[in-house]
Each structure stands twice: as C-alpha cells, then as structure tokens.
Amino acid sequence: MTQTLSALAIAEKLLACESITPAVGPVFDCLAGLLEPLGFTCHRFIVGEAPDGPVENCFAIRKGPEGSPHFAFAGHLDVVPPGEGWTSAPFLPERRGELLYGRGAVDMKGSIASMIAAVQDIPAEAGTISFIITGDEEGPAIYGTRALIDLIRQLGEEPDLCLVGEPTSVNRLGDMMKVGRRGSVNIFLEVEGVQGHVAYPHLADNPVPKLVAMLAELDGLHLDDGTEWFQPSNLEITEIEVGNPAHNVIPAKAKARISIRFNDLHTGKALGDQVIAIAKKHGGTAQPVISGESFLTPPGDFSQMIADAVEAELGVVPEASTSGGTSDARFLKDLCPVIEFGLVNATMHKRDEAVAVDDLEALARIYRRVTLAALA
Ligand SMILES: [Zn+2]
C-alpha cells in the first residue's frame, strides 16, 4: 500500500509541470508516477506533428475481477497559454490563503488530482477503473481523445460509464453538471462575381448583393424551438469580408462566415447541406467545417449517481445543464454514456487561475462516491 496523498498535494505536482497545449513529456511522467504505484497500467503514446502536435495521450487502466463494471475518468493535462501579468509564476503552484494558484488549477489539473485522490484507497476488487487523459483538448483536438478512443477500442477496454472532469460548476462547487453539449459547425461562404467599374455595371457582376441576400435568408432561418434538455439552435453571422479599398470598383469576390451551435435535433452534416443549398440559390458556395456533434446523456441513473454524491458531500443538488461550448465529451459519447462534472469555472483560461483547496478535497470525495456507485 502506498502512502495516501491529498488532492492538494497531487494538484501541486501536476501544476508544477508546464504543459501548454499540445502537451507531451513531464506532465505525463508525473501522471504515470502517480497512477502506476496504485496498480494502473499506463498506455502512453505520442502522435502528430507540428503545429497541431506532437500530442501525448495516456490511457491508464486497473482491471477488476473478470466481468466487473468499468468506470472511466476522462480529462486533459494540456492548458491554455498563461498570458501576462500573473501575481505568481503560472507553473509554480502557490497557495495563498484558501486558494491554490496555477495555470490549470480548475481547467483541469485540479479535477484530475481529485480523480487520482478519489481512487487511491478503492481496492482493485471493486471493479475496473481507467483514466482517459489527453494532452490536446485546448488545441484542435485532432490527436487527442479521438486517438485515445481508437486505442481503447483496439484494446477492447470500452468503459461502461465515463465522467469528464471539466470545470462545470458555476457559483459554487456542485451547482451544475453537464449532461449534454450543443454541436458546432462553422461555415465559410463565398460569392464570385466579375470585377468592373461602378460606372459600367453592365460590364461587371457584383457579388455583394448576392451575399447580402444569402445572409439575410440564413439569418432568418428558424432552426428549432429547443427541446426538453436543449436551448434552441442558433446561427450567428461572424464575419463579412469584401476587402475592397476602392470606391469606384465593383469587387470580384465577397465572403462571409457563419457559426451554428445546434442541439440534438440536428447533425452538422445536415445543417451544412441546408446552408450549401441556400448559398447555391444565391449564386455562391458554402464550406462547412464541423467542430463537433451534440451529445446528450438523458438524465437517469448516471446523473442520479453524481447528484447523490454531490448532495451527500455538499448538500447541493446540481442542475443538469447542456449549456456552454463543446468539450471532448463530443467524442467520448461514442464509447459510453458520458457526463461532465468538475470544479468552479470562474477563473478558467484567466490570469491568476485558482482553485479553492477545500473544493479539491470535496471533489475527491464526490468522485470517490461516484466511482463506488458506478462499480456497485
Ligand atoms: Zn478543459
């Protein structure tokens, strides 16, 4: 039996490893150094090349008895760049009062520390536990969780349930979990015309009015009214570009960009096709780039396990939400039901990112309860 560490002590070790996205090396050495003494086998691998890689990933698993349930934690050890103006060095964790400061304190090395602390004294006989940890969540996520899912499938070690440790709490630890996220598609629009003199429009073909009409139709689309669990899907025009410096020239080309956040009534592909058809009608083209499909784990047994654990430790009942941006749960949903629950997100991606020390330890106790319930 190894010595039990506090979530705080583990968080300090992880925060001390600089790991700006995409991450490789020391922070994963640290992770393996924490999990291997607990009986986990770490499958580490590096994929990709600059600029989006190289990326390190780790699938750590400790198998329970044959046929026992498999509960997985998922998360990322990469962090966004710290930026300027920190009170203390971003990769030298510093405790001031009740808070622990460092880049990644809440997003999401702190949560990973709580996960590790949570499983320390759970015996292997309780069931199979794994950690799905990537070094590329904050970047393009091309070589991250998707590569881990491929490995897990090759190994035949698909979990039964997966908890992602993104910082989902808003005003206090435990007030929110994410049972789903909207999908996201960005679409690049273009209309080609024929350049010419504004005084001789019959010799030119102005693409701007066509683009304006196309955007008006897109902006007027009613995608849906929302669902029981999701807000209505939303289309935003995010860029219009003609780039014409001359007042007397009809430009040759006009471009625009839209971004759609959509619920589970749509797929990125179907929305892309719909926009392509509208663009064509107005004499233009559309190039959809899907960032992620939506996911929903409808509230049920799994969300109840998390709600019960939170309520037992903190006396709060978490709201089951689908708000916010995308996360790696958009990939993990292909493996098994997935829910996100973690620390308070007020300082994520900000200067002087910090976590309340009490929250780290409380989260470890909550994660421990969830693990035991999932393996029961
Ligand atoms: Zn994150």
Residues whose N, C-alpha, C, O or C-beta is under 5 A from the ligand:
A	BS01	ZN	D107 M108 E166
